[in-house]
Amino acid sequence: MKTVNRILNPGRAWTAFPFFFLNADLTHEGIRQRMRDYNEHGIHGVVLHPRMGMSRRIGYLSETFFRYIRTAVEEAERLDMQVILYDEGMYPSGSASGQVVEGHPEFMSRGLARVETPRAGDTVVARCDSCFLVSRPSLGTIRGVHFGEDDGEARAPLSADILNPEAVERFLKLTHDAYYARLAPWFGKVIIGFFTDEPSILGRNVWNMFPWSLGFEDLFRKEGGRPEGLAALFEGEENEDTRLYHRLILRREEEVYYHALSAWCEGHGISLMGHPHQSDDMEVEKHFHVPGQDLVLRWIAPETGDLKGMDSVMGKCSADAAYVFSRRRNANEVFGACNRRDNPWSLSGGDMKWYLDYLAVRGVNLFIPHAFYYSIAGQRSMERPPDVGPWNIYWDHYRRWSDYMKRLSFLMTDQKLHAGIAVLCENRDLHPEWVAPLFESQKGFRYLPRSVWHELREEEGKLHFREEVFDCVLGDPGLFPGVSGDAERVEADVQLLEPRKDLRVRRFEKDGKTMLFLVNAGEGMEVQLRLPFRNAACVDLWRGRSWRAASDGKVCLQLGRRASLLILEGEEAPEEKEARMIHPAFRKTGEDSRSFTRFYEACVESEGNEDLLLEAEGEEMSVLQVNGREADCAFWRGDVMRIPASLLRRGNNELHLEVRGSLCNRYGYPAPYGLPEDWKKKE
């Protein structure tokens, strides 16, 4: 049980790092109290995130501000927690909440515009048949930390030109250097990283412009570009000049912004963390010591699936970037504004589990939940909700979530991926249409971006990359003509007796053992499979249980809604306990309209010598008590709660069920809660 025990009890180092929104009139004791609360609930690290709602009394980057940051760092040290600093106030990064531009208008973000007549201050880049292409300040903004500084509001801070080395140098001086001057003793110990958040070249709220910078025209011409050819950008057309333009813009952003931040962090003993702008920005991840991405705004979701569109490649992109660029961890800022149907607080536990599993089965091993709020008073409750921590309905049972994220993070680190297929890709071109069938047929693959193609070699009909060997290559068939391009011929990571397109599998080696991590990306399913090994153990990472699998290598599994399961070879485990599914007739006994909770009771007969199983019917959270003692809880419909025999007595047993409704009933639009037969009758 050595390996299983390590997986189920990985320790504090594998904690999630939620955004801690510093979004109110902070107090030192308030910060300490919240840090203690997080630690007690299994969260041993935070990203200190200045956020909309911070009091103007404090002021971003003021001495008062830094005193509160120091309090959080000191409390983290006392609690054996870790801190990631956030480099902006609020986002996109690179402007120091407008302070980079203050007194330096030349550092404002710039864009390329198409106009009929240039105006004063414009720099004419090209004259076309019926228009001019001009460079001018974009007047883009970022979201600030004080009320009145949001998108479209008068005080929204101006964004800075992150393609300008002098502007980036000023940004680092105002932010990174200022933090280090006050917190140097904690760098590399308590403070482990700086988080940069989706930097934007133009800034927010800019239309009909394309990124530009002072001096970029000279660079473009030097590389052979014709500025007049860029008129095609405004028609949505492509030519040699537009292709060159996009390559040079991304290269400039890498060299000027990301490289500077990466070098600063490395020089100060911490990691550059965070994420670039797009889900398929792979090459820029080489500058991150912890490559990262951002699963936000329900770009993918259970109801639309996990395999469509550019955003479906995230997770796999950051995990493979970590491998090819020799990084140990990769991260995802997850849950941000992932609410359903314009209902701000409608993010169920089932959806959260789906998102975590989506990321983990692709190899993400550091989770950054968005977000834990210092305060949800007033309009703060609607600033990119919901709070997915202390202000939500499941906080008293949050250990289930914090333990799960630790187990996933440990499991997905220091492993050797089983991948028979290499997918050659370009930055911002990760071919979601190619890899979707691979996920559906449970075939492992590795993204290999252009910057590492020089390391690839073809030998005896196979492609070699470092210690990995691939039987198939998807990409330009002329690059490695001796290697098959037929993915159909590659064996799946697991043999299924019947196809299951919603089953996601990650096969890998860890601690010298072959392991399979299985995720149900759809609804409930039965899976019959043949394992690539015998004498296996099954591990339920969600509930912290393990049991012996069939010794003949054939396994039949019921993977319920939102279920995941780990199977590993050669590990001793106890026999699965006998359990019986029950269907008690619950009756409603009460309701708390303030907390949106309904209460039910039922009785069940038992011999007292077997575990019982009860499938949750509530869409949100259910807490089950048996004979006055808590037995289990569930966070989504279809989750199966277990009543251990130790709580049962021979004969009649009393069940008490508490079904909690989503807080969208308080902060957004009403949503049903309780058992379905109850709310369907009433509503």
PyMOL commands that set and color helices and strands:
alter all, ss='L'
color gray80, all
select helices_A, chain A and resi 2-8+12-14+28-40+63-78+96-98+105-107+165-174+176-186+216-222+227-235+240-267+283-287+310-313+316-324+349-360+378-382+395-397+399-411+432-440+450-455+487-489+645-647+664-667+676-682
alter helices_A, ss='H'
color red, helices_A
select strands_A, chain A and resi 19-22+45-50+82-86+90-91+110-115+123-127+132-137+143-144+191-197+209-212+271-275+292-296+331-336+366-369+372-373+416-417+421-425+445-449+457-459+462-465+468-470+472-474+495-496+503-510+513-520+525-530+536-540+545-548+554-559+564-569+579-581+587-592+597-606+611-615+621-626+629-634+640-643+651-660
alter strands_A, ss='S'
color yellow, strands_A
deselect
rebuild
show_as cartoon
